[in-house]
Amino acid sequence: MAERKNPEELLKSGVSVQFPMTGYSMYPLLNPNKGDQVIVEPLGERKLKRGDVVLYRRDGEKGTTDEEGFAEGILVLHRIHHRKDDQYYFVGDNQNQVEGPLRADQLRGIMVARVRHGKMLSVRNVFYRMSTGAWLLVCPIRPRLMRMAEIVKNVIVKKK
């Protein structure tokens, strides 16, 4: 049996990690039902910007929630919504509630690619950047967009 390595320790030592997605906070970009995995690199000296997907650790004791309902102490992979001074604010692609502020010392690594069915999609891909940029812009109206998509999907399924 292969030894499991701690992704935080690997990133801290300068090693990239690849792991499967769990949860749906980054759906539709990252879909655990399709076996999606992400490749995360150490932050190094990178200048993080709006739209980057970052692995971070929430403050608090694992298994508890804060006053806004966020699970504390866990590793999370979300997109930077905005930055103010040295504080970061994040949002999942399937969410509209912005989380933050988070400190730079909570950030562990940056997503550089998604792997689906053995094919890698770099975050530098022009279509990826355009689609995720547009999705970040519509953050305030995402719930309505998702409801409309669900209605359209149900209509199409009923016609078949």
Contacts in CASP RR format, 6 or more apart in sequence:
PFRMAT RR
TARGET T0000
AUTHOR 0000-0000-0000
METHOD contacts of the structure
MODEL  1
MAERKNPEELLKSGVSVQFPMTGYSMYPLLNPNKGDQVIVEPLGERKLKR
GDVVLYRRDGEKGTTDEEGFAEGILVLHRIHHRKDDQYYFVGDNQNQVEG
PLRADQLRGIMVARVRHGKMLSVRNVFYRMSTGAWLLVCPIRPRLMRMAE
IVKNVIVKKK
5 17 0 8 1.000
7 17 0 8 1.000
7 19 0 8 1.000
7 40 0 8 1.000
7 55 0 8 1.000
7 75 0 8 1.000
7 108 0 8 1.000
8 57 0 8 1.000
8 75 0 8 1.000
8 108 0 8 1.000
10 16 0 8 1.000
10 17 0 8 1.000
11 17 0 8 1.000
11 40 0 8 1.000
11 41 0 8 1.000
11 42 0 8 1.000
11 43 0 8 1.000
11 55 0 8 1.000
11 108 0 8 1.000
11 109 0 8 1.000
12 42 0 8 1.000
12 108 0 8 1.000
14 42 0 8 1.000
15 42 0 8 1.000
16 39 0 8 1.000
16 40 0 8 1.000
16 41 0 8 1.000
16 42 0 8 1.000
16 112 0 8 1.000
17 39 0 8 1.000
17 40 0 8 1.000
18 37 0 8 1.000
18 38 0 8 1.000
18 39 0 8 1.000
18 40 0 8 1.000
18 115 0 8 1.000
19 37 0 8 1.000
19 38 0 8 1.000
19 40 0 8 1.000
20 32 0 8 1.000
20 35 0 8 1.000
20 36 0 8 1.000
20 37 0 8 1.000
21 30 0 8 1.000
21 31 0 8 1.000
21 32 0 8 1.000
21 35 0 8 1.000
21 36 0 8 1.000
21 37 0 8 1.000
21 38 0 8 1.000
21 77 0 8 1.000
22 32 0 8 1.000
23 32 0 8 1.000
24 31 0 8 1.000
24 32 0 8 1.000
24 94 0 8 1.000
25 76 0 8 1.000
25 78 0 8 1.000
25 92 0 8 1.000
25 93 0 8 1.000
25 94 0 8 1.000
25 95 0 8 1.000
26 53 0 8 1.000
26 77 0 8 1.000
26 78 0 8 1.000
26 79 0 8 1.000
26 92 0 8 1.000
26 93 0 8 1.000
26 94 0 8 1.000
27 93 0 8 1.000
27 94 0 8 1.000
28 93 0 8 1.000
28 94 0 8 1.000
29 93 0 8 1.000
29 114 0 8 1.000
29 132 0 8 1.000
29 135 0 8 1.000
30 36 0 8 1.000
30 38 0 8 1.000
30 77 0 8 1.000
30 93 0 8 1.000
30 114 0 8 1.000
31 116 0 8 1.000
34 116 0 8 1.000
34 117 0 8 1.000
35 116 0 8 1.000
35 117 0 8 1.000
36 114 0 8 1.000
36 115 0 8 1.000
36 116 0 8 1.000
37 114 0 8 1.000
37 115 0 8 1.000
37 116 0 8 1.000
38 53 0 8 1.000
38 77 0 8 1.000
38 111 0 8 1.000
38 113 0 8 1.000
38 114 0 8 1.000
38 115 0 8 1.000
39 111 0 8 1.000
39 112 0 8 1.000
39 113 0 8 1.000
39 114 0 8 1.000
39 115 0 8 1.000
39 120 0 8 1.000
40 55 0 8 1.000
40 77 0 8 1.000
40 108 0 8 1.000
40 109 0 8 1.000
40 110 0 8 1.000
40 111 0 8 1.000
40 112 0 8 1.000
41 109 0 8 1.000
41 110 0 8 1.000
41 112 0 8 1.000
42 109 0 8 1.000
43 54 0 8 1.000
43 107 0 8 1.000
43 108 0 8 1.000
43 109 0 8 1.000
43 110 0 8 1.000
46 110 0 8 1.000
48 54 0 8 1.000
48 80 0 8 1.000
48 83 0 8 1.000
48 88 0 8 1.000
48 107 0 8 1.000
48 110 0 8 1.000
49 80 0 8 1.000
49 83 0 8 1.000
50 80 0 8 1.000
50 81 0 8 1.000
50 82 0 8 1.000
50 83 0 8 1.000
50 136 0 8 1.000
51 79 0 8 1.000
51 80 0 8 1.000
51 81 0 8 1.000
51 132 0 8 1.000
51 133 0 8 1.000
51 136 0 8 1.000
52 79 0 8 1.000
52 80 0 8 1.000
52 110 0 8 1.000
52 111 0 8 1.000
52 123 0 8 1.000
53 77 0 8 1.000
53 78 0 8 1.000
53 79 0 8 1.000
53 80 0 8 1.000
53 110 0 8 1.000
53 111 0 8 1.000
53 123 0 8 1.000
54 77 0 8 1.000
54 78 0 8 1.000
54 79 0 8 1.000
54 80 0 8 1.000
54 88 0 8 1.000
54 90 0 8 1.000
54 107 0 8 1.000
54 108 0 8 1.000
54 109 0 8 1.000
54 110 0 8 1.000
54 111 0 8 1.000
55 75 0 8 1.000
55 76 0 8 1.000
55 77 0 8 1.000
55 107 0 8 1.000
55 108 0 8 1.000
55 109 0 8 1.000
55 110 0 8 1.000
55 111 0 8 1.000
56 75 0 8 1.000
56 76 0 8 1.000
56 78 0 8 1.000
56 88 0 8 1.000
56 90 0 8 1.000
56 102 0 8 1.000
56 106 0 8 1.000
56 107 0 8 1.000
56 108 0 8 1.000
56 109 0 8 1.000
57 73 0 8 1.000
57 74 0 8 1.000
57 75 0 8 1.000
57 76 0 8 1.000
57 106 0 8 1.000
57 108 0 8 1.000
58 66 0 8 1.000
58 70 0 8 1.000
58 71 0 8 1.000
58 72 0 8 1.000
58 73 0 8 1.000
58 74 0 8 1.000
58 76 0 8 1.000
58 102 0 8 1.000
58 106 0 8 1.000
59 72 0 8 1.000
59 73 0 8 1.000
59 106 0 8 1.000
60 66 0 8 1.000
60 72 0 8 1.000
60 73 0 8 1.000
61 72 0 8 1.000
61 73 0 8 1.000
62 72 0 8 1.000
62 73 0 8 1.000
62 74 0 8 1.000
63 71 0 8 1.000
63 72 0 8 1.000
63 73 0 8 1.000
63 74 0 8 1.000
64 71 0 8 1.000
64 72 0 8 1.000
64 73 0 8 1.000
65 71 0 8 1.000
65 72 0 8 1.000
66 72 0 8 1.000
68 97 0 8 1.000
68 99 0 8 1.000
70 99 0 8 1.000
75 108 0 8 1.000
76 90 0 8 1.000
77 111 0 8 1.000
78 90 0 8 1.000
78 91 0 8 1.000
78 92 0 8 1.000
78 99 0 8 1.000
79 90 0 8 1.000
79 91 0 8 1.000
79 92 0 8 1.000
79 93 0 8 1.000
79 132 0 8 1.000
79 136 0 8 1.000
80 88 0 8 1.000
80 89 0 8 1.000
80 90 0 8 1.000
81 89 0 8 1.000
81 90 0 8 1.000
81 91 0 8 1.000
81 98 0 8 1.000
81 136 0 8 1.000
81 139 0 8 1.000
82 89 0 8 1.000
82 98 0 8 1.000
83 89 0 8 1.000
84 101 0 8 1.000
86 103 0 8 1.000
86 104 0 8 1.000
87 100 0 8 1.000
87 101 0 8 1.000
87 102 0 8 1.000
87 103 0 8 1.000
88 100 0 8 1.000
88 101 0 8 1.000
88 102 0 8 1.000
88 103 0 8 1.000
88 104 0 8 1.000
88 107 0 8 1.000
89 98 0 8 1.000
89 99 0 8 1.000
89 100 0 8 1.000
89 101 0 8 1.000
89 102 0 8 1.000
90 98 0 8 1.000
90 99 0 8 1.000
90 100 0 8 1.000
90 102 0 8 1.000
91 97 0 8 1.000
91 98 0 8 1.000
91 99 0 8 1.000
91 136 0 8 1.000
91 139 0 8 1.000
93 132 0 8 1.000
93 135 0 8 1.000
94 142 0 8 1.000
94 146 0 8 1.000
95 142 0 8 1.000
96 139 0 8 1.000
96 140 0 8 1.000
96 142 0 8 1.000
96 143 0 8 1.000
98 139 0 8 1.000
111 123 0 8 1.000
112 122 0 8 1.000
112 123 0 8 1.000
113 120 0 8 1.000
113 121 0 8 1.000
113 122 0 8 1.000
113 123 0 8 1.000
114 120 0 8 1.000
114 121 0 8 1.000
114 123 0 8 1.000
115 121 0 8 1.000
121 128 0 8 1.000
122 128 0 8 1.000
123 129 0 8 1.000
135 142 0 8 1.000
138 145 0 8 1.000
END
